[in-house]
């Protein structure tokens, strides 16, 4: 009977994948928060503000009504 020793595995990529996924989640979450804030600000604009931005009321309402995850 002979003893066989297996070498230790190389450094695992799992932690870096988890960090990468966490970074991706933080990026997406930040984008969702930004969209929510921007749409809330757009909802506060009056017709004059919209005219200054070159945005119609209908376009603004369509943007405001979008869910946060939609571009």
C-alpha positions as CSV (number, residue, x, y, z in Angstrom):
1,X,0.0,0.0,0.0
2,X,1.4,3.3,-1.0
3,X,0.4,6.7,0.2
4,X,-0.5,9.3,-2.3
5,X,-0.6,13.0,-1.4
6,X,-2.5,15.4,-3.6
7,X,-1.1,18.8,-4.0
8,X,-3.2,21.6,-2.6
9,X,-5.4,23.2,-5.2
10,X,-4.4,26.5,-6.7
11,X,-5.9,29.7,-5.3
12,X,-9.6,29.5,-5.8
13,X,-11.3,31.9,-8.2
14,X,-14.5,31.7,-6.2
15,X,-13.7,34.7,-4.0
16,X,-12.9,36.9,-7.0
17,X,-16.1,35.8,-8.7
18,X,-18.1,36.7,-5.7
19,X,-16.4,40.1,-5.5
20,X,-17.0,40.6,-9.2
21,X,-20.7,39.7,-8.7
22,X,-20.9,42.1,-5.8
23,X,-19.4,44.9,-7.8
24,X,-21.9,44.2,-10.6
25,X,-24.7,44.2,-8.2
26,X,-23.6,47.5,-6.6
27,X,-23.3,49.1,-10.1
28,X,-26.8,48.0,-11.1
29,X,-28.3,49.0,-7.8
30,X,-26.6,52.4,-8.1
31,X,-28.1,52.8,-11.6
32,X,-31.6,51.9,-10.3
33,X,-31.3,54.5,-7.5
34,X,-30.1,57.1,-10.0
35,X,-33.0,56.4,-12.4
36,X,-35.5,56.6,-9.5
37,X,-34.1,59.9,-8.4
38,X,-34.0,61.4,-11.9
39,X,-37.6,60.3,-12.6
40,X,-38.8,61.8,-9.3
41,X,-37.1,65.0,-10.2
42,X,-38.6,64.9,-13.7
43,X,-42.0,64.5,-12.1
44,X,-41.5,67.7,-10.2
45,X,-40.9,69.7,-13.4
46,X,-43.5,72.1,-14.6
47,X,-44.3,72.8,-18.2
48,X,-41.8,75.6,-18.4
49,X,-39.0,73.4,-17.1
50,X,-39.9,70.7,-19.6
51,X,-39.9,73.3,-22.4
52,X,-36.5,74.5,-21.4
53,X,-35.2,70.9,-21.6
54,X,-37.0,70.4,-24.9
55,X,-39.1,67.6,-23.5
56,X,-42.9,67.3,-24.0
57,X,-45.2,66.5,-21.1
58,X,-46.1,63.2,-22.8
59,X,-42.5,62.2,-23.1
60,X,-41.9,63.1,-19.5
61,X,-44.9,61.1,-18.3
62,X,-43.8,58.1,-20.3
63,X,-40.3,58.3,-18.7
64,X,-41.7,58.9,-15.2
65,X,-44.0,55.8,-15.5
66,X,-41.2,53.4,-16.4
67,X,-40.1,51.0,-13.7
68,X,-36.7,51.7,-12.2
69,X,-35.1,48.6,-13.9
70,X,-36.1,49.8,-17.3
71,X,-33.8,52.1,-19.3
